[in-house]
């Protein structure tokens, strides 16, 4: 999803500085949709690794936000790796 958005943005905004950073999961756990809400909230920034230091603001893209645990943990990992600002976009949010 992020690669398609990146391709679209580069097509219409060729001067826009955009870099794709993939956050890596370093602690294996069950798929989030199979866990209870309490279990999802145990997810922390320690479960993710940011392979490069972002020097600019970051747009974090997620497909679906259910409890917000994954995006919160990823945003925290990005902030700790040096991102000055993290904004989250999601395609959908479950009630």
C-alpha angles and dihedrals in degrees: 000000000000092000091055091049090048091051091049094048093049090050095054099029107035093166094054112110106231128166125181115226119184116207112217125216108229101176115058119223138153120291107279094235090062094055130086117248092256091053092049091057090061089072110109140177087266088074091065137061126203106207096201135032111251110220095185135049114293131224108208112202122199129176099218131007114204109158097355092239096122097047091044091052092045093047090051091050090050092048092049090049091057108272107149093206135012123199121187126215122182132186093215142003123207119221 
